[in-house]
Amino acid sequence: MSDDRSVEETEEAVNQPIDGYDEMTAQDVVAALPGLDPEGLESVRAYEAANKDRVTIMREIEELTAASTASQSQDSSPSLS
């Protein structure tokens, strides 16, 4: 038996966007998302899309990304006062 399986498992663990991600429920992941910066959200999105692709998580990432983008647009708009 070769060590290919253990190498794959190690590589997968390194690529998890959050420690223990693969053991987390969708509810656990969604609860952790607001604490991530945009880069972290993108890491979770990419990892989730390549693995379980859970709709609940993908939808929440879209909502948080849209809210962050809207907030940044308002912050960069000139003040009317």
Phi and psi restraints in degrees (range 20) as a CNS / XPLOR table:
assign (resid 1 and name C) (resid 2 and name N)
       (resid 2 and name CA) (resid 2 and name C) 1.0 -92.7 20.0 2
assign (resid 2 and name N) (resid 2 and name CA)
       (resid 2 and name C) (resid 3 and name N) 1.0 170.0 20.0 2
assign (resid 2 and name C) (resid 3 and name N)
       (resid 3 and name CA) (resid 3 and name C) 1.0 -89.5 20.0 2
assign (resid 3 and name N) (resid 3 and name CA)
       (resid 3 and name C) (resid 4 and name N) 1.0 11.1 20.0 2
assign (resid 3 and name C) (resid 4 and name N)
       (resid 4 and name CA) (resid 4 and name C) 1.0 -55.9 20.0 2
assign (resid 4 and name N) (resid 4 and name CA)
       (resid 4 and name C) (resid 5 and name N) 1.0 -40.5 20.0 2
assign (resid 4 and name C) (resid 5 and name N)
       (resid 5 and name CA) (resid 5 and name C) 1.0 -62.2 20.0 2
assign (resid 5 and name N) (resid 5 and name CA)
       (resid 5 and name C) (resid 6 and name N) 1.0 -45.1 20.0 2
assign (resid 5 and name C) (resid 6 and name N)
       (resid 6 and name CA) (resid 6 and name C) 1.0 -68.0 20.0 2
assign (resid 6 and name N) (resid 6 and name CA)
       (resid 6 and name C) (resid 7 and name N) 1.0 -34.1 20.0 2
assign (resid 6 and name C) (resid 7 and name N)
       (resid 7 and name CA) (resid 7 and name C) 1.0 -65.7 20.0 2
assign (resid 7 and name N) (resid 7 and name CA)
       (resid 7 and name C) (resid 8 and name N) 1.0 -45.4 20.0 2
assign (resid 7 and name C) (resid 8 and name N)
       (resid 8 and name CA) (resid 8 and name C) 1.0 -60.6 20.0 2
assign (resid 8 and name N) (resid 8 and name CA)
       (resid 8 and name C) (resid 9 and name N) 1.0 -43.6 20.0 2
assign (resid 8 and name C) (resid 9 and name N)
       (resid 9 and name CA) (resid 9 and name C) 1.0 -63.6 20.0 2
assign (resid 9 and name N) (resid 9 and name CA)
       (resid 9 and name C) (resid 10 and name N) 1.0 -40.4 20.0 2
assign (resid 9 and name C) (resid 10 and name N)
       (resid 10 and name CA) (resid 10 and name C) 1.0 -65.5 20.0 2
assign (resid 10 and name N) (resid 10 and name CA)
       (resid 10 and name C) (resid 11 and name N) 1.0 -45.2 20.0 2
assign (resid 10 and name C) (resid 11 and name N)
       (resid 11 and name CA) (resid 11 and name C) 1.0 -61.8 20.0 2
assign (resid 11 and name N) (resid 11 and name CA)
       (resid 11 and name C) (resid 12 and name N) 1.0 -41.4 20.0 2
assign (resid 11 and name C) (resid 12 and name N)
       (resid 12 and name CA) (resid 12 and name C) 1.0 -63.4 20.0 2
assign (resid 12 and name N) (resid 12 and name CA)
       (resid 12 and name C) (resid 13 and name N) 1.0 -42.6 20.0 2
assign (resid 12 and name C) (resid 13 and name N)
       (resid 13 and name CA) (resid 13 and name C) 1.0 -62.6 20.0 2
assign (resid 13 and name N) (resid 13 and name CA)
       (resid 13 and name C) (resid 14 and name N) 1.0 -38.0 20.0 2
assign (resid 13 and name C) (resid 14 and name N)
       (resid 14 and name CA) (resid 14 and name C) 1.0 -65.9 20.0 2
assign (resid 14 and name N) (resid 14 and name CA)
       (resid 14 and name C) (resid 15 and name N) 1.0 -35.2 20.0 2
assign (resid 14 and name C) (resid 15 and name N)
       (resid 15 and name CA) (resid 15 and name C) 1.0 -83.5 20.0 2
assign (resid 15 and name N) (resid 15 and name CA)
       (resid 15 and name C) (resid 16 and name N) 1.0 -7.0 20.0 2
assign (resid 15 and name C) (resid 16 and name N)
       (resid 16 and name CA) (resid 16 and name C) 1.0 -64.4 20.0 2
assign (resid 16 and name N) (resid 16 and name CA)
       (resid 16 and name C) (resid 17 and name N) 1.0 131.0 20.0 2
assign (resid 16 and name C) (resid 17 and name N)
       (resid 17 and name CA) (resid 17 and name C) 1.0 -71.2 20.0 2
assign (resid 17 and name N) (resid 17 and name CA)
       (resid 17 and name C) (resid 18 and name N) 1.0 -22.3 20.0 2
assign (resid 17 and name C) (resid 18 and name N)
       (resid 18 and name CA) (resid 18 and name C) 1.0 -135.3 20.0 2
assign (resid 18 and name N) (resid 18 and name CA)
       (resid 18 and name C) (resid 19 and name N) 1.0 136.3 20.0 2
assign (resid 18 and name C) (resid 19 and name N)
       (resid 19 and name CA) (resid 19 and name C) 1.0 -53.9 20.0 2
assign (resid 19 and name N) (resid 19 and name CA)
       (resid 19 and name C) (resid 20 and name N) 1.0 130.6 20.0 2
assign (resid 19 and name C) (resid 20 and name N)
       (resid 20 and name CA) (resid 20 and name C) 1.0 76.2 20.0 2
assign (resid 20 and name N) (resid 20 and name CA)
       (resid 20 and name C) (resid 21 and name N) 1.0 14.4 20.0 2
assign (resid 20 and name C) (resid 21 and name N)
       (resid 21 and name CA) (resid 21 and name C) 1.0 -52.3 20.0 2
assign (resid 21 and name N) (resid 21 and name CA)
       (resid 21 and name C) (resid 22 and name N) 1.0 -46.1 20.0 2
assign (resid 21 and name C) (resid 22 and name N)
       (resid 22 and name CA) (resid 22 and name C) 1.0 -64.7 20.0 2
assign (resid 22 and name N) (resid 22 and name CA)
       (resid 22 and name C) (resid 23 and name N) 1.0 -20.0 20.0 2
assign (resid 22 and name C) (resid 23 and name N)
       (resid 23 and name CA) (resid 23 and name C) 1.0 -93.0 20.0 2
assign (resid 23 and name N) (resid 23 and name CA)
       (resid 23 and name C) (resid 24 and name N) 1.0 -7.7 20.0 2
assign (resid 23 and name C) (resid 24 and name N)
       (resid 24 and name CA) (resid 24 and name C) 1.0 -80.0 20.0 2
assign (resid 24 and name N) (resid 24 and name CA)
       (resid 24 and name C) (resid 25 and name N) 1.0 143.8 20.0 2
assign (resid 24 and name C) (resid 25 and name N)
       (resid 25 and name CA) (resid 25 and name C) 1.0 -77.5 20.0 2
assign (resid 25 and name N) (resid 25 and name CA)
       (resid 25 and name C) (resid 26 and name N) 1.0 165.7 20.0 2
assign (resid 25 and name C) (resid 26 and name N)
       (resid 26 and name CA) (resid 26 and name C) 1.0 -57.8 20.0 2
assign (resid 26 and name N) (resid 26 and name CA)
       (resid 26 and name C) (resid 27 and name N) 1.0 -39.7 20.0 2
assign (resid 26 and name C) (resid 27 and name N)
       (resid 27 and name CA) (resid 27 and name C) 1.0 -62.5 20.0 2
assign (resid 27 and name N) (resid 27 and name CA)
       (resid 27 and name C) (resid 28 and name N) 1.0 -41.1 20.0 2
assign (resid 27 and name C) (resid 28 and name N)
       (resid 28 and name CA) (resid 28 and name C) 1.0 -63.5 20.0 2
assign (resid 28 and name N) (resid 28 and name CA)
       (resid 28 and name C) (resid 29 and name N) 1.0 -43.5 20.0 2
assign (resid 28 and name C) (resid 29 and name N)
       (resid 29 and name CA) (resid 29 and name C) 1.0 -64.6 20.0 2
assign (resid 29 and name N) (resid 29 and name CA)
       (resid 29 and name C) (resid 30 and name N) 1.0 -47.1 20.0 2
assign (resid 29 and name C) (resid 30 and name N)
       (resid 30 and name CA) (resid 30 and name C) 1.0 -58.1 20.0 2
assign (resid 30 and name N) (resid 30 and name CA)
       (resid 30 and name C) (resid 31 and name N) 1.0 -39.7 20.0 2
assign (resid 30 and name C) (resid 31 and name N)
       (resid 31 and name CA) (resid 31 and name C) 1.0 -65.6 20.0 2
assign (resid 31 and name N) (resid 31 and name CA)
       (resid 31 and name C) (resid 32 and name N) 1.0 -29.7 20.0 2
assign (resid 31 and name C) (resid 32 and name N)
       (resid 32 and name CA) (resid 32 and name C) 1.0 -83.5 20.0 2
assign (resid 32 and name N) (resid 32 and name CA)
       (resid 32 and name C) (resid 33 and name N) 1.0 -21.4 20.0 2
assign (resid 32 and name C) (resid 33 and name N)
       (resid 33 and name CA) (resid 33 and name C) 1.0 -59.2 20.0 2
assign (resid 33 and name N) (resid 33 and name CA)
       (resid 33 and name C) (resid 34 and name N) 1.0 -42.8 20.0 2
assign (resid 33 and name C) (resid 34 and name N)
       (resid 34 and name CA) (resid 34 and name C) 1.0 -60.5 20.0 2
assign (resid 34 and name N) (resid 34 and name CA)
       (resid 34 and name C) (resid 35 and name N) 1.0 -20.4 20.0 2
assign (resid 34 and name C) (resid 35 and name N)
       (resid 35 and name CA) (resid 35 and name C) 1.0 -85.0 20.0 2
assign (resid 35 and name N) (resid 35 and name CA)
       (resid 35 and name C) (resid 36 and name N) 1.0 -0.9 20.0 2
assign (resid 35 and name C) (resid 36 and name N)
       (resid 36 and name CA) (resid 36 and name C) 1.0 -96.7 20.0 2
assign (resid 36 and name N) (resid 36 and name CA)
       (resid 36 and name C) (resid 37 and name N) 1.0 148.2 20.0 2
assign (resid 36 and name C) (resid 37 and name N)
       (resid 37 and name CA) (resid 37 and name C) 1.0 -80.8 20.0 2
assign (resid 37 and name N) (resid 37 and name CA)
       (resid 37 and name C) (resid 38 and name N) 1.0 172.7 20.0 2
assign (resid 37 and name C) (resid 38 and name N)
       (resid 38 and name CA) (resid 38 and name C) 1.0 -55.2 20.0 2
assign (resid 38 and name N) (resid 38 and name CA)
       (resid 38 and name C) (resid 39 and name N) 1.0 -37.3 20.0 2
assign (resid 38 and name C) (resid 39 and name N)
       (resid 39 and name CA) (resid 39 and name C) 1.0 -65.3 20.0 2
assign (resid 39 and name N) (resid 39 and name CA)
       (resid 39 and name C) (resid 40 and name N) 1.0 -40.5 20.0 2
assign (resid 39 and name C) (resid 40 and name N)
       (resid 40 and name CA) (resid 40 and name C) 1.0 -64.6 20.0 2
assign (resid 40 and name N) (resid 40 and name CA)
       (resid 40 and name C) (resid 41 and name N) 1.0 -41.3 20.0 2
assign (resid 40 and name C) (resid 41 and name N)
       (resid 41 and name CA) (resid 41 and name C) 1.0 -61.8 20.0 2
assign (resid 41 and name N) (resid 41 and name CA)
       (resid 41 and name C) (resid 42 and name N) 1.0 -41.3 20.0 2
assign (resid 41 and name C) (resid 42 and name N)
       (resid 42 and name CA) (resid 42 and name C) 1.0 -66.1 20.0 2
assign (resid 42 and name N) (resid 42 and name CA)
       (resid 42 and name C) (resid 43 and name N) 1.0 -37.4 20.0 2
assign (resid 42 and name C) (resid 43 and name N)
       (resid 43 and name CA) (resid 43 and name C) 1.0 -63.1 20.0 2
assign (resid 43 and name N) (resid 43 and name CA)
       (resid 43 and name C) (resid 44 and name N) 1.0 -43.9 20.0 2
assign (resid 43 and name C) (resid 44 and name N)
       (resid 44 and name CA) (resid 44 and name C) 1.0 -64.5 20.0 2
assign (resid 44 and name N) (resid 44 and name CA)
       (resid 44 and name C) (resid 45 and name N) 1.0 -43.8 20.0 2
assign (resid 44 and name C) (resid 45 and name N)
       (resid 45 and name CA) (resid 45 and name C) 1.0 -58.6 20.0 2
assign (resid 45 and name N) (resid 45 and name CA)
       (resid 45 and name C) (resid 46 and name N) 1.0 -48.5 20.0 2
assign (resid 45 and name C) (resid 46 and name N)
       (resid 46 and name CA) (resid 46 and name C) 1.0 -63.8 20.0 2
assign (resid 46 and name N) (resid 46 and name CA)
       (resid 46 and name C) (resid 47 and name N) 1.0 -44.0 20.0 2
assign (resid 46 and name C) (resid 47 and name N)
       (resid 47 and name CA) (resid 47 and name C) 1.0 -65.1 20.0 2
assign (resid 47 and name N) (resid 47 and name CA)
       (resid 47 and name C) (resid 48 and name N) 1.0 -44.3 20.0 2
assign (resid 47 and name C) (resid 48 and name N)
       (resid 48 and name CA) (resid 48 and name C) 1.0 -64.5 20.0 2
assign (resid 48 and name N) (resid 48 and name CA)
       (resid 48 and name C) (resid 49 and name N) 1.0 -42.3 20.0 2
assign (resid 48 and name C) (resid 49 and name N)
       (resid 49 and name CA) (resid 49 and name C) 1.0 -62.2 20.0 2
assign (resid 49 and name N) (resid 49 and name CA)
       (resid 49 and name C) (resid 50 and name N) 1.0 -35.1 20.0 2
assign (resid 49 and name C) (resid 50 and name N)
       (resid 50 and name CA) (resid 50 and name C) 1.0 -82.9 20.0 2
assign (resid 50 and name N) (resid 50 and name CA)
       (resid 50 and name C) (resid 51 and name N) 1.0 -12.4 20.0 2
assign (resid 50 and name C) (resid 51 and name N)
       (resid 51 and name CA) (resid 51 and name C) 1.0 -120.0 20.0 2
assign (resid 51 and name N) (resid 51 and name CA)
       (resid 51 and name C) (resid 52 and name N) 1.0 -98.0 20.0 2
assign (resid 51 and name C) (resid 52 and name N)
       (resid 52 and name CA) (resid 52 and name C) 1.0 -82.4 20.0 2
assign (resid 52 and name N) (resid 52 and name CA)
       (resid 52 and name C) (resid 53 and name N) 1.0 -27.2 20.0 2
assign (resid 52 and name C) (resid 53 and name N)
       (resid 53 and name CA) (resid 53 and name C) 1.0 52.7 20.0 2
assign (resid 53 and name N) (resid 53 and name CA)
       (resid 53 and name C) (resid 54 and name N) 1.0 51.3 20.0 2
assign (resid 53 and name C) (resid 54 and name N)
       (resid 54 and name CA) (resid 54 and name C) 1.0 -78.1 20.0 2
assign (resid 54 and name N) (resid 54 and name CA)
       (resid 54 and name C) (resid 55 and name N) 1.0 125.1 20.0 2
assign (resid 54 and name C) (resid 55 and name N)
       (resid 55 and name CA) (resid 55 and name C) 1.0 -58.2 20.0 2
assign (resid 55 and name N) (resid 55 and name CA)
       (resid 55 and name C) (resid 56 and name N) 1.0 -41.8 20.0 2
assign (resid 55 and name C) (resid 56 and name N)
       (resid 56 and name CA) (resid 56 and name C) 1.0 -57.5 20.0 2
assign (resid 56 and name N) (resid 56 and name CA)
       (resid 56 and name C) (resid 57 and name N) 1.0 -44.4 20.0 2
assign (resid 56 and name C) (resid 57 and name N)
       (resid 57 and name CA) (resid 57 and name C) 1.0 -70.1 20.0 2
assign (resid 57 and name N) (resid 57 and name CA)
       (resid 57 and name C) (resid 58 and name N) 1.0 -45.0 20.0 2
assign (resid 57 and name C) (resid 58 and name N)
       (resid 58 and name CA) (resid 58 and name C) 1.0 -61.8 20.0 2
assign (resid 58 and name N) (resid 58 and name CA)
       (resid 58 and name C) (resid 59 and name N) 1.0 -40.6 20.0 2
assign (resid 58 and name C) (resid 59 and name N)
       (resid 59 and name CA) (resid 59 and name C) 1.0 -64.9 20.0 2
assign (resid 59 and name N) (resid 59 and name CA)
       (resid 59 and name C) (resid 60 and name N) 1.0 -42.7 20.0 2
assign (resid 59 and name C) (resid 60 and name N)
       (resid 60 and name CA) (resid 60 and name C) 1.0 -65.2 20.0 2
assign (resid 60 and name N) (resid 60 and name CA)
       (resid 60 and name C) (resid 61 and name N) 1.0 -39.4 20.0 2
assign (resid 60 and name C) (resid 61 and name N)
       (resid 61 and name CA) (resid 61 and name C) 1.0 -62.6 20.0 2
assign (resid 61 and name N) (resid 61 and name CA)
       (resid 61 and name C) (resid 62 and name N) 1.0 -43.2 20.0 2
assign (resid 61 and name C) (resid 62 and name N)
       (resid 62 and name CA) (resid 62 and name C) 1.0 -59.6 20.0 2
assign (resid 62 and name N) (resid 62 and name CA)
       (resid 62 and name C) (resid 63 and name N) 1.0 -44.7 20.0 2
assign (resid 62 and name C) (resid 63 and name N)
       (resid 63 and name CA) (resid 63 and name C) 1.0 -64.6 20.0 2
assign (resid 63 and name N) (resid 63 and name CA)
       (resid 63 and name C) (resid 64 and name N) 1.0 -44.5 20.0 2
assign (resid 63 and name C) (resid 64 and name N)
       (resid 64 and name CA) (resid 64 and name C) 1.0 -66.1 20.0 2
assign (resid 64 and name N) (resid 64 and name CA)
       (resid 64 and name C) (resid 65 and name N) 1.0 -39.1 20.0 2
assign (resid 64 and name C) (resid 65 and name N)
       (resid 65 and name CA) (resid 65 and name C) 1.0 -65.4 20.0 2
assign (resid 65 and name N) (resid 65 and name CA)
       (resid 65 and name C) (resid 66 and name N) 1.0 -43.4 20.0 2
assign (resid 65 and name C) (resid 66 and name N)
       (resid 66 and name CA) (resid 66 and name C) 1.0 -63.7 20.0 2
assign (resid 66 and name N) (resid 66 and name CA)
       (resid 66 and name C) (resid 67 and name N) 1.0 -42.0 20.0 2
assign (resid 66 and name C) (resid 67 and name N)
       (resid 67 and name CA) (resid 67 and name C) 1.0 -65.0 20.0 2
assign (resid 67 and name N) (resid 67 and name CA)
       (resid 67 and name C) (resid 68 and name N) 1.0 -40.5 20.0 2
assign (resid 67 and name C) (resid 68 and name N)
       (resid 68 and name CA) (resid 68 and name C) 1.0 -65.6 20.0 2
assign (resid 68 and name N) (resid 68 and name CA)
       (resid 68 and name C) (resid 69 and name N) 1.0 -41.7 20.0 2
assign (resid 68 and name C) (resid 69 and name N)
       (resid 69 and name CA) (resid 69 and name C) 1.0 -64.5 20.0 2
assign (resid 69 and name N) (resid 69 and name CA)
       (resid 69 and name C) (resid 70 and name N) 1.0 -42.9 20.0 2
assign (resid 69 and name C) (resid 70 and name N)
       (resid 70 and name CA) (resid 70 and name C) 1.0 -64.3 20.0 2
assign (resid 70 and name N) (resid 70 and name CA)
       (resid 70 and name C) (resid 71 and name N) 1.0 -41.0 20.0 2
assign (resid 70 and name C) (resid 71 and name N)
       (resid 71 and name CA) (resid 71 and name C) 1.0 -64.2 20.0 2
assign (resid 71 and name N) (resid 71 and name CA)
       (resid 71 and name C) (resid 72 and name N) 1.0 -42.3 20.0 2
assign (resid 71 and name C) (resid 72 and name N)
       (resid 72 and name CA) (resid 72 and name C) 1.0 -65.8 20.0 2
assign (resid 72 and name N) (resid 72 and name CA)
       (resid 72 and name C) (resid 73 and name N) 1.0 -36.2 20.0 2
assign (resid 72 and name C) (resid 73 and name N)
       (resid 73 and name CA) (resid 73 and name C) 1.0 -64.9 20.0 2
assign (resid 73 and name N) (resid 73 and name CA)
       (resid 73 and name C) (resid 74 and name N) 1.0 -42.6 20.0 2
assign (resid 73 and name C) (resid 74 and name N)
       (resid 74 and name CA) (resid 74 and name C) 1.0 -67.2 20.0 2
assign (resid 74 and name N) (resid 74 and name CA)
       (resid 74 and name C) (resid 75 and name N) 1.0 -37.6 20.0 2
assign (resid 74 and name C) (resid 75 and name N)
       (resid 75 and name CA) (resid 75 and name C) 1.0 -66.7 20.0 2
assign (resid 75 and name N) (resid 75 and name CA)
       (resid 75 and name C) (resid 76 and name N) 1.0 -30.9 20.0 2
assign (resid 75 and name C) (resid 76 and name N)
       (resid 76 and name CA) (resid 76 and name C) 1.0 -94.4 20.0 2
assign (resid 76 and name N) (resid 76 and name CA)
       (resid 76 and name C) (resid 77 and name N) 1.0 -5.3 20.0 2
assign (resid 76 and name C) (resid 77 and name N)
       (resid 77 and name CA) (resid 77 and name C) 1.0 -73.7 20.0 2
assign (resid 77 and name N) (resid 77 and name CA)
       (resid 77 and name C) (resid 78 and name N) 1.0 143.0 20.0 2
assign (resid 77 and name C) (resid 78 and name N)
       (resid 78 and name CA) (resid 78 and name C) 1.0 -65.7 20.0 2
assign (resid 78 and name N) (resid 78 and name CA)
       (resid 78 and name C) (resid 79 and name N) 1.0 145.8 20.0 2
assign (resid 78 and name C) (resid 79 and name N)
       (resid 79 and name CA) (resid 79 and name C) 1.0 -75.7 20.0 2
assign (resid 79 and name N) (resid 79 and name CA)
       (resid 79 and name C) (resid 80 and name N) 1.0 141.2 20.0 2
assign (resid 79 and name C) (resid 80 and name N)
       (resid 80 and name CA) (resid 80 and name C) 1.0 -93.2 20.0 2
assign (resid 80 and name N) (resid 80 and name CA)
       (resid 80 and name C) (resid 81 and name N) 1.0 0.5 20.0 2
